[in-house]
């Protein structure tokens, strides 16, 4: 939950103070938490992290939606 909130904040904001506020973390902790998330996902950087999150279907509004038959993920 905290990681998903941070991930969503990264997709919606570009400035650390805004990301921190959206993720409900202290601005001083934001860079470290972002780095930890990038490393945990084995992404090269935040851009790659967001690409992976989309590929893993972590950023959809309703992750329980069914993919239409024949559609690729």
Buried (B, 14 or more C-beta within 10 A) or exposed (E): EEBBEBBBBBBEBEEEEBBBBBBEBEEEEBEEBBEEBBEEBEBEEBEEBBEBBEEEEBBEEEEEEEEEEEEEE
